[in-house]
Amino acid sequence: MKKFDVKSFAAGVVFGTVGISTAFAAGGIQSAIVSDVKVTLNGAALPLAKPLI
């Protein structure tokens, strides 16, 4: 098993935080809308147990 690298973990946390905060600051993520979209695969409807959001 690969050894845990603290520097890589810290860099991932920093880049992830910057990415998420940039998305919210830019207004890219504002809201979600629930709809009755039907999902099909090869012409057959797929029943969804839970909503996608």
C-alpha distance matrix in Angstrom:
0.0 3.8 6.5 9.1 12.1 15.4 17.5 15.9 16.1 19.7 20.7 19.6 21.7 24.6 24.8 24.4 27.2 29.4 29.0 29.9 32.8 34.1 34.3 36.2 38.4 39.4 40.5 38.3 37.2 40.4 40.6 39.7 42.3 42.1 43.8 44.6 42.9 42.4 39.3 39.9 37.9 40.0 43.1 42.0 41.6 38.3 38.9 36.6 35.9 35.3 36.6 34.4 34.7
3.8 0.0 3.8 6.5 8.7 12.3 14.0 12.5 13.2 16.6 17.4 16.7 19.0 21.6 21.8 21.9 24.6 26.5 26.4 27.6 30.3 31.5 32.0 34.0 35.9 36.9 38.3 36.2 35.4 38.7 39.2 38.6 41.4 41.5 43.3 44.4 42.6 42.5 39.4 40.2 38.3 40.5 43.6 42.7 42.2 39.0 39.6 37.2 36.7 35.7 36.6 34.2 34.2
6.5 3.8 0.0 3.8 6.2 9.5 11.7 11.1 11.7 14.7 16.0 16.0 17.8 20.3 21.1 21.4 23.7 25.7 26.2 27.4 29.6 31.1 31.9 33.7 35.4 36.7 38.3 36.5 35.7 38.9 39.6 39.3 42.3 42.6 44.7 46.0 44.4 44.5 41.6 42.7 41.1 43.4 46.4 45.4 44.7 41.4 41.8 39.2 38.5 37.2 38.0 35.6 35.3
9.1 6.5 3.8 0.0 3.8 6.3 9.1 8.6 8.3 11.3 13.1 12.9 14.3 16.9 18.1 18.3 20.3 22.5 23.1 24.1 26.2 27.9 28.9 30.4 32.1 33.6 35.1 33.6 32.6 35.7 36.5 36.4 39.6 40.1 42.3 43.9 42.5 42.8 40.1 41.5 40.2 42.7 45.5 44.5 43.6 40.2 40.4 37.6 36.8 35.2 35.8 33.4 32.7
12.1 8.7 6.2 3.8 0.0 3.8 5.6 5.5 6.4 8.8 10.2 10.9 12.6 14.6 15.7 16.6 18.6 20.3 21.3 22.7 24.5 26.0 27.3 29.0 30.3 31.8 33.6 32.2 31.7 34.8 36.0 36.3 39.5 40.4 42.7 44.5 43.0 43.6 40.9 42.4 41.1 43.7 46.4 45.7 44.7 41.5 41.8 38.9 38.4 36.6 36.8 34.2 33.3
15.4 12.3 9.5 6.3 3.8 0.0 3.8 5.5 5.1 6.1 8.5 9.8 10.5 12.3 14.2 15.2 16.4 18.3 19.8 21.1 22.4 24.2 25.8 27.1 28.2 30.1 31.9 30.9 30.3 33.3 34.7 35.2 38.7 39.7 42.3 44.3 43.1 44.0 41.6 43.3 42.4 45.1 47.7 46.9 45.6 42.4 42.5 39.4 38.7 36.6 36.6 34.1 32.8
17.5 14.0 11.7 9.1 5.6 3.8 0.0 3.8 5.4 5.1 6.1 8.6 9.9 10.6 12.2 14.1 15.4 16.6 18.2 20.0 21.2 22.4 24.4 26.0 26.7 28.4 30.6 29.6 29.4 32.6 34.3 35.1 38.6 39.9 42.4 44.5 43.1 44.2 41.8 43.5 42.6 45.2 47.8 47.3 46.1 43.0 43.4 40.3 39.9 37.7 37.4 34.6 33.3
15.9 12.5 11.1 8.6 5.5 5.5 3.8 0.0 3.8 5.5 5.1 6.1 8.7 9.9 10.5 12.0 14.2 15.4 16.2 18.2 19.9 20.9 22.4 24.4 25.5 26.7 28.8 27.4 27.2 30.6 32.1 32.6 36.0 37.2 39.5 41.5 39.9 40.9 38.3 39.9 38.9 41.4 44.1 43.7 42.6 39.6 40.1 37.1 36.9 34.8 34.5 31.6 30.5
16.1 13.2 11.7 8.3 6.4 5.1 5.4 3.8 0.0 3.8 5.5 5.1 6.3 8.7 10.0 10.4 12.2 14.3 15.3 16.4 18.2 19.9 21.1 22.7 24.0 25.7 27.4 26.1 25.5 28.6 29.9 30.4 33.8 34.9 37.4 39.5 38.2 39.2 36.9 38.7 37.9 40.7 43.2 42.5 41.1 38.0 38.1 35.0 34.5 32.3 32.1 29.4 28.1
19.7 16.6 14.7 11.3 8.8 6.1 5.1 5.5 3.8 0.0 3.8 5.4 5.1 6.2 8.6 9.8 10.6 12.3 14.2 15.5 16.5 18.2 20.1 21.4 22.3 24.2 26.1 25.4 24.9 27.9 29.6 30.5 34.1 35.6 38.3 40.6 39.5 40.8 38.7 40.8 40.2 43.1 45.4 44.8 43.3 40.2 40.3 37.0 36.6 34.1 33.5 30.8 29.1
20.7 17.4 16.0 13.1 10.2 8.5 6.1 5.1 5.5 3.8 0.0 3.8 5.5 5.1 6.1 8.4 9.9 10.6 12.1 14.2 15.4 16.4 18.3 20.2 20.9 22.3 24.6 23.6 23.7 26.9 28.8 29.8 33.3 35.0 37.4 39.8 38.4 39.8 37.6 39.6 38.9 41.6 44.0 43.7 42.4 39.5 39.9 36.7 36.6 34.2 33.3 30.3 28.8
19.6 16.7 16.0 12.9 10.9 9.8 8.6 6.1 5.1 5.4 3.8 0.0 3.8 5.5 5.2 5.9 8.4 9.9 10.4 12.0 14.0 15.2 16.4 18.3 19.7 20.9 22.8 21.4 21.1 24.4 26.0 26.7 30.2 31.6 34.0 36.3 34.9 36.2 34.0 35.9 35.3 38.1 40.4 40.0 38.6 35.7 36.1 32.9 32.9 30.4 29.7 26.6 25.2
21.7 19.0 17.8 14.3 12.6 10.5 9.9 8.7 6.3 5.1 5.5 3.8 0.0 3.8 5.6 5.1 6.0 8.5 9.9 10.6 12.0 14.0 15.4 16.6 17.9 19.8 21.5 20.6 19.9 22.9 24.5 25.4 29.0 30.6 33.3 35.8 34.7 36.3 34.4 36.7 36.4 39.4 41.5 40.9 39.2 36.2 36.2 32.8 32.5 29.7 28.9 26.2 24.3
24.6 21.6 20.3 16.9 14.6 12.3 10.6 9.9 8.7 6.2 5.1 5.5 3.8 0.0 3.8 5.5 5.2 6.2 8.6 10.1 10.7 12.1 14.4 15.6 16.2 18.1 20.3 19.8 19.7 22.6 24.8 26.2 29.9 31.8 34.5 37.3 36.2 38.0 36.2 38.5 38.4 41.3 43.3 43.0 41.3 38.5 38.5 35.2 35.1 32.2 31.0 28.2 26.1
24.8 21.8 21.1 18.1 15.7 14.2 12.2 10.5 10.0 8.6 6.1 5.2 5.6 3.8 0.0 3.8 5.5 5.1 6.1 8.6 9.9 10.4 12.3 14.4 15.1 16.3 18.6 17.6 17.9 21.2 23.4 24.6 28.2 30.2 32.6 35.2 33.9 35.6 33.7 35.9 35.7 38.4 40.5 40.4 38.9 36.2 36.6 33.4 33.7 30.9 29.6 26.4 24.7
24.4 21.9 21.4 18.3 16.6 15.2 14.1 12.0 10.4 9.8 8.4 5.9 5.1 5.5 3.8 0.0 3.8 5.5 5.1 6.2 8.5 9.8 10.7 12.5 14.1 15.4 17.0 15.7 15.4 18.6 20.4 21.4 25.0 26.8 29.3 32.0 30.8 32.5 30.7 33.1 33.0 36.0 37.9 37.6 35.9 33.1 33.3 30.0 30.1 27.3 26.0 22.9 21.1
27.2 24.6 23.7 20.3 18.6 16.4 15.4 14.2 12.2 10.6 9.9 8.4 6.0 5.2 5.5 3.8 0.0 3.8 5.4 5.3 6.0 8.4 10.0 10.8 11.9 14.1 15.7 15.3 14.7 17.5 19.6 21.2 24.9 27.0 29.8 32.7 31.9 34.0 32.6 35.2 35.5 38.6 40.2 39.8 37.8 35.1 35.0 31.5 31.5 28.4 26.8 24.1 21.7
29.4 26.5 25.7 22.5 20.3 18.3 16.6 15.4 14.3 12.3 10.6 9.9 8.5 6.2 5.1 5.5 3.8 0.0 3.8 5.6 5.3 6.0 8.6 10.1 10.2 11.9 14.3 14.1 14.5 17.4 20.1 21.9 25.6 28.0 30.7 33.7 32.7 34.9 33.5 36.0 36.3 39.3 40.9 40.8 39.0 36.5 36.7 33.3 33.7 30.5 28.7 25.7 23.4
29.0 26.4 26.2 23.1 21.3 19.8 18.2 16.2 15.3 14.2 12.1 10.4 9.9 8.6 6.1 5.1 5.4 3.8 0.0 3.8 5.6 5.2 6.3 8.8 9.9 10.6 12.6 11.5 12.1 15.4 17.8 19.3 22.9 25.3 27.6 30.6 29.3 31.4 30.0 32.4 32.7 35.6 37.2 37.3 35.5 33.2 33.5 30.3 30.9 27.8 25.9 22.7 20.7
29.9 27.6 27.4 24.1 22.7 21.1 20.0 18.2 16.4 15.5 14.2 12.0 10.6 10.1 8.6 6.2 5.3 5.6 3.8 0.0 3.8 5.4 5.1 6.4 8.6 10.0 11.0 10.1 9.6 12.7 14.8 16.4 20.1 22.5 25.2 28.2 27.3 29.6 28.5 31.2 31.9 35.0 36.3 36.1 34.0 31.6 31.5 28.2 28.5 25.2 23.2 20.3 17.9
32.8 30.3 29.6 26.2 24.5 22.4 21.2 19.9 18.2 16.5 15.4 14.0 12.0 10.7 9.9 8.5 6.0 5.3 5.6 3.8 0.0 3.8 5.4 5.2 6.0 8.5 10.0 10.4 10.3 12.7 15.5 17.8 21.5 24.2 27.0 30.3 29.7 32.3 31.5 34.3 35.2 38.3 39.5 39.3 37.1 34.8 34.6 31.2 31.4 28.0 25.8 23.1 20.4
34.1 31.5 31.1 27.9 26.0 24.2 22.4 20.9 19.9 18.2 16.4 15.2 14.0 12.1 10.4 9.8 8.4 6.0 5.2 5.4 3.8 0.0 3.8 5.5 5.0 6.0 8.6 8.7 10.0 12.7 15.9 18.2 21.8 24.7 27.2 30.5 29.5 32.2 31.3 34.0 34.7 37.6 38.8 39.0 37.0 35.0 35.1 31.9 32.6 29.3 26.8 23.9 21.4
34.3 32.0 31.9 28.9 27.3 25.8 24.4 22.4 21.1 20.1 18.3 16.4 15.4 14.4 12.3 10.7 10.0 8.6 6.3 5.1 5.4 3.8 0.0 3.8 5.6 5.3 6.5 5.5 6.5 9.7 12.6 14.7 18.1 21.0 23.4 26.7 25.8 28.4 27.7 30.4 31.4 34.3 35.3 35.5 33.4 31.5 31.6 28.5 29.3 26.0 23.4 20.4 18.0
36.2 34.0 33.7 30.4 29.0 27.1 26.0 24.4 22.7 21.4 20.2 18.3 16.6 15.6 14.4 12.5 10.8 10.1 8.8 6.4 5.2 5.5 3.8 0.0 3.8 5.5 5.2 6.1 5.7 7.7 10.8 13.6 17.2 20.2 23.0 26.5 26.1 29.0 28.6 31.7 33.0 36.1 36.9 36.8 34.4 32.4 32.1 28.8 29.4 25.8 23.1 20.6 17.7
38.4 35.9 35.4 32.1 30.3 28.2 26.7 25.5 24.0 22.3 20.9 19.7 17.9 16.2 15.1 14.1 11.9 10.2 9.9 8.6 6.0 5.0 5.6 3.8 0.0 3.8 5.4 7.7 8.8 10.0 13.6 16.7 20.1 23.4 26.0 29.6 29.2 32.2 31.9 34.9 36.2 39.2 39.9 40.1 37.7 35.9 35.7 32.5 33.1 29.6 26.8 24.3 21.4
39.4 36.9 36.7 33.6 31.8 30.1 28.4 26.7 25.7 24.2 22.3 20.9 19.8 18.1 16.3 15.4 14.1 11.9 10.6 10.0 8.5 6.0 5.3 5.5 3.8 0.0 3.8 5.5 8.1 9.7 13.4 16.2 19.3 22.7 24.9 28.4 27.7 30.7 30.4 33.2 34.5 37.3 38.0 38.5 36.3 34.7 34.9 31.9 33.0 29.6 26.6 23.8 21.3
40.5 38.3 38.3 35.1 33.6 31.9 30.6 28.8 27.4 26.1 24.6 22.8 21.5 20.3 18.6 17.0 15.7 14.3 12.6 11.0 10.0 8.6 6.5 5.2 5.4 3.8 0.0 3.8 5.5 6.1 9.9 12.9 15.9 19.4 21.7 25.3 24.9 28.1 28.2 31.2 32.9 35.7 36.1 36.5 34.0 32.6 32.5 29.5 30.5 27.1 23.9 21.4 18.8
38.3 36.2 36.5 33.6 32.2 30.9 29.6 27.4 26.1 25.4 23.6 21.4 20.6 19.8 17.6 15.7 15.3 14.1 11.5 10.1 10.4 8.7 5.5 6.1 7.7 5.5 3.8 0.0 3.8 6.2 9.2 11.4 14.3 17.6 19.6 23.1 22.2 25.2 25.0 27.9 29.3 32.2 32.7 33.1 30.9 29.4 29.6 26.7 28.0 24.7 21.5 18.7 16.5
37.2 35.4 35.7 32.6 31.7 30.3 29.4 27.2 25.5 24.9 23.7 21.1 19.9 19.7 17.9 15.4 14.7 14.5 12.1 9.6 10.3 10.0 6.5 5.7 8.8 8.1 5.5 3.8 0.0 3.8 6.2 8.4 11.8 14.9 17.4 20.9 20.5 23.5 23.4 26.6 28.2 31.3 31.7 31.7 29.2 27.5 27.2 24.2 25.1 21.6 18.5 16.0 13.3
40.4 38.7 38.9 35.7 34.8 33.3 32.6 30.6 28.6 27.9 26.9 24.4 22.9 22.6 21.2 18.6 17.5 17.4 15.4 12.7 12.7 12.7 9.7 7.7 10.0 9.7 6.1 6.2 3.8 0.0 3.8 7.2 10.3 13.7 16.4 20.2 20.3 23.7 24.2 27.6 29.6 32.8 32.8 32.7 29.8 28.3 27.7 24.7 25.5 21.9 18.6 16.7 13.7
40.6 39.2 39.6 36.5 36.0 34.7 34.3 32.1 29.9 29.6 28.8 26.0 24.5 24.8 23.4 20.4 19.6 20.1 17.8 14.8 15.5 15.9 12.6 10.8 13.6 13.4 9.9 9.2 6.2 3.8 0.0 3.8 6.8 10.1 13.1 16.8 17.4 20.8 21.6 25.1 27.4 30.7 30.4 30.0 27.0 25.5 24.6 21.6 22.3 18.7 15.3 13.9 10.8
39.7 38.6 39.3 36.4 36.3 35.2 35.1 32.6 30.4 30.5 29.8 26.7 25.4 26.2 24.6 21.4 21.2 21.9 19.3 16.4 17.8 18.2 14.7 13.6 16.7 16.2 12.9 11.4 8.4 7.2 3.8 0.0 3.8 6.7 9.7 13.3 13.8 17.1 17.9 21.6 24.0 27.3 27.0 26.4 23.3 21.8 20.9 17.9 18.8 15.3 11.8 10.4 7.7
42.3 41.4 42.3 39.6 39.5 38.7 38.6 36.0 33.8 34.1 33.3 30.2 29.0 29.9 28.2 25.0 24.9 25.6 22.9 20.1 21.5 21.8 18.1 17.2 20.1 19.3 15.9 14.3 11.8 10.3 6.8 3.8 0.0 3.8 6.3 10.1 11.2 14.7 16.2 19.9 22.7 26.0 25.1 24.6 21.3 20.2 19.2 16.7 17.8 14.7 11.0 10.4 8.6
42.1 41.5 42.6 40.1 40.4 39.7 39.9 37.2 34.9 35.6 35.0 31.6 30.6 31.8 30.2 26.8 27.0 28.0 25.3 22.5 24.2 24.7 21.0 20.2 23.4 22.7 19.4 17.6 14.9 13.7 10.1 6.7 3.8 0.0 3.8 7.1 8.9 12.1 13.9 17.7 20.7 24.0 23.0 22.0 18.5 17.3 15.9 13.5 14.6 11.7 8.0 8.5 7.6
43.8 43.3 44.7 42.3 42.7 42.3 42.4 39.5 37.4 38.3 37.4 34.0 33.3 34.5 32.6 29.3 29.8 30.7 27.6 25.2 27.0 27.2 23.4 23.0 26.0 24.9 21.7 19.6 17.4 16.4 13.1 9.7 6.3 3.8 0.0 3.8 5.7 9.2 11.6 15.2 18.5 21.6 20.1 19.4 16.0 15.5 14.4 12.7 14.6 12.5 9.1 9.6 10.1
44.6 44.4 46.0 43.9 44.5 44.3 44.5 41.5 39.5 40.6 39.8 36.3 35.8 37.3 35.2 32.0 32.7 33.7 30.6 28.2 30.3 30.5 26.7 26.5 29.6 28.4 25.3 23.1 20.9 20.2 16.8 13.3 10.1 7.1 3.8 0.0 3.8 6.4 9.5 12.8 16.4 19.3 17.4 16.4 12.9 12.8 11.7 10.9 13.1 12.0 9.4 10.6 12.1
42.9 42.6 44.4 42.5 43.0 43.1 43.1 39.9 38.2 39.5 38.4 34.9 34.7 36.2 33.9 30.8 31.9 32.7 29.3 27.3 29.7 29.5 25.8 26.1 29.2 27.7 24.9 22.2 20.5 20.3 17.4 13.8 11.2 8.9 5.7 3.8 0.0 3.8 6.5 9.7 13.2 16.1 14.5 13.9 10.8 10.9 10.9 10.4 13.4 12.6 10.0 10.0 12.3
42.4 42.5 44.5 42.8 43.6 44.0 44.2 40.9 39.2 40.8 39.8 36.2 36.3 38.0 35.6 32.5 34.0 34.9 31.4 29.6 32.3 32.2 28.4 29.0 32.2 30.7 28.1 25.2 23.5 23.7 20.8 17.1 14.7 12.1 9.2 6.4 3.8 0.0 3.8 6.5 10.2 12.9 11.1 10.2 7.0 7.6 8.2 8.9 12.3 12.6 11.0 11.2 14.3
39.3 39.4 41.6 40.1 40.9 41.6 41.8 38.3 36.9 38.7 37.6 34.0 34.4 36.2 33.7 30.7 32.6 33.5 30.0 28.5 31.5 31.3 27.7 28.6 31.9 30.4 28.2 25.0 23.4 24.2 21.6 17.9 16.2 13.9 11.6 9.5 6.5 3.8 0.0 3.8 7.0 10.2 9.4 8.5 5.9 5.5 7.5 8.0 11.8 12.4 11.2 10.6 14.1
39.9 40.2 42.7 41.5 42.4 43.3 43.5 39.9 38.7 40.8 39.6 35.9 36.7 38.5 35.9 33.1 35.2 36.0 32.4 31.2 34.3 34.0 30.4 31.7 34.9 33.2 31.2 27.9 26.6 27.6 25.1 21.6 19.9 17.7 15.2 12.8 9.7 6.5 3.8 0.0 3.8 6.5 5.7 5.3 4.3 5.5 8.8 10.5 14.2 15.4 14.8 14.1 17.7
37.9 38.3 41.1 40.2 41.1 42.4 42.6 38.9 37.9 40.2 38.9 35.3 36.4 38.4 35.7 33.0 35.5 36.3 32.7 31.9 35.2 34.7 31.4 33.0 36.2 34.5 32.9 29.3 28.2 29.6 27.4 24.0 22.7 20.7 18.5 16.4 13.2 10.2 7.0 3.8 0.0 3.8 5.4 5.3 6.5 6.8 10.6 12.2 15.7 17.2 17.0 16.0 19.7
40.0 40.5 43.4 42.7 43.7 45.1 45.2 41.4 40.7 43.1 41.6 38.1 39.4 41.3 38.4 36.0 38.6 39.3 35.6 35.0 38.3 37.6 34.3 36.1 39.2 37.3 35.7 32.2 31.3 32.8 30.7 27.3 26.0 24.0 21.6 19.3 16.1 12.9 10.2 6.5 3.8 0.0 3.8 5.6 8.5 9.9 13.7 15.8 19.2 20.9 20.8 19.7 23.4
43.1 43.6 46.4 45.5 46.4 47.7 47.8 44.1 43.2 45.4 44.0 40.4 41.5 43.3 40.5 37.9 40.2 40.9 37.2 36.3 39.5 38.8 35.3 36.9 39.9 38.0 36.1 32.7 31.7 32.8 30.4 27.0 25.1 23.0 20.1 17.4 14.5 11.1 9.4 5.7 5.4 3.8 0.0 3.8 6.6 9.4 12.8 15.4 18.9 20.7 20.3 19.8 23.4
42.0 42.7 45.4 44.5 45.7 46.9 47.3 43.7 42.5 44.8 43.7 40.0 40.9 43.0 40.4 37.6 39.8 40.8 37.3 36.1 39.3 39.0 35.5 36.8 40.1 38.5 36.5 33.1 31.7 32.7 30.0 26.4 24.6 22.0 19.4 16.4 13.9 10.2 8.5 5.3 5.3 5.6 3.8 0.0 3.8 6.4 9.6 12.6 15.8 18.1 18.3 18.3 22.1
41.6 42.2 44.7 43.6 44.7 45.6 46.1 42.6 41.1 43.3 42.4 38.6 39.2 41.3 38.9 35.9 37.8 39.0 35.5 34.0 37.1 37.0 33.4 34.4 37.7 36.3 34.0 30.9 29.2 29.8 27.0 23.3 21.3 18.5 16.0 12.9 10.8 7.0 5.9 4.3 6.5 8.5 6.6 3.8 0.0 3.8 6.4 9.4 12.7 14.8 14.9 15.3 18.9
38.3 39.0 41.4 40.2 41.5 42.4 43.0 39.6 38.0 40.2 39.5 35.7 36.2 38.5 36.2 33.1 35.1 36.5 33.2 31.6 34.8 35.0 31.5 32.4 35.9 34.7 32.6 29.4 27.5 28.3 25.5 21.8 20.2 17.3 15.5 12.8 10.9 7.6 5.5 5.5 6.8 9.9 9.4 6.4 3.8 0.0 3.8 6.3 9.6 11.7 12.4 12.7 16.4
38.9 39.6 41.8 40.4 41.8 42.5 43.4 40.1 38.1 40.3 39.9 36.1 36.2 38.5 36.6 33.3 35.0 36.7 33.5 31.5 34.6 35.1 31.6 32.1 35.7 34.9 32.5 29.6 27.2 27.7 24.6 20.9 19.2 15.9 14.4 11.7 10.9 8.2 7.5 8.8 10.6 13.7 12.8 9.6 6.4 3.8 0.0 3.8 6.4 9.1 10.3 11.7 15.1
36.6 37.2 39.2 37.6 38.9 39.4 40.3 37.1 35.0 37.0 36.7 32.9 32.8 35.2 33.4 30.0 31.5 33.3 30.3 28.2 31.2 31.9 28.5 28.8 32.5 31.9 29.5 26.7 24.2 24.7 21.6 17.9 16.7 13.5 12.7 10.9 10.4 8.9 8.0 10.5 12.2 15.8 15.4 12.6 9.4 6.3 3.8 0.0 3.8 5.5 6.8 8.2 11.6
35.9 36.7 38.5 36.8 38.4 38.7 39.9 36.9 34.5 36.6 36.6 32.9 32.5 35.1 33.7 30.1 31.5 33.7 30.9 28.5 31.4 32.6 29.3 29.4 33.1 33.0 30.5 28.0 25.1 25.5 22.3 18.8 17.8 14.6 14.6 13.1 13.4 12.3 11.8 14.2 15.7 19.2 18.9 15.8 12.7 9.6 6.4 3.8 0.0 3.8 7.0 9.3 11.9
35.3 35.7 37.2 35.2 36.6 36.6 37.7 34.8 32.3 34.1 34.2 30.4 29.7 32.2 30.9 27.3 28.4 30.5 27.8 25.2 28.0 29.3 26.0 25.8 29.6 29.6 27.1 24.7 21.6 21.9 18.7 15.3 14.7 11.7 12.5 12.0 12.6 12.6 12.4 15.4 17.2 20.9 20.7 18.1 14.8 11.7 9.1 5.5 3.8 0.0 3.8 6.4 8.3
36.6 36.6 38.0 35.8 36.8 36.6 37.4 34.5 32.1 33.5 33.3 29.7 28.9 31.0 29.6 26.0 26.8 28.7 25.9 23.2 25.8 26.8 23.4 23.1 26.8 26.6 23.9 21.5 18.5 18.6 15.3 11.8 11.0 8.0 9.1 9.4 10.0 11.0 11.2 14.8 17.0 20.8 20.3 18.3 14.9 12.4 10.3 6.8 7.0 3.8 0.0 3.8 5.5
34.4 34.2 35.6 33.4 34.2 34.1 34.6 31.6 29.4 30.8 30.3 26.6 26.2 28.2 26.4 22.9 24.1 25.7 22.7 20.3 23.1 23.9 20.4 20.6 24.3 23.8 21.4 18.7 16.0 16.7 13.9 10.4 10.4 8.5 9.6 10.6 10.0 11.2 10.6 14.1 16.0 19.7 19.8 18.3 15.3 12.7 11.7 8.2 9.3 6.4 3.8 0.0 3.8
34.7 34.2 35.3 32.7 33.3 32.8 33.3 30.5 28.1 29.1 28.8 25.2 24.3 26.1 24.7 21.1 21.7 23.4 20.7 17.9 20.4 21.4 18.0 17.7 21.4 21.3 18.8 16.5 13.3 13.7 10.8 7.7 8.6 7.6 10.1 12.1 12.3 14.3 14.1 17.7 19.7 23.4 23.4 22.1 18.9 16.4 15.1 11.6 11.9 8.3 5.5 3.8 0.0
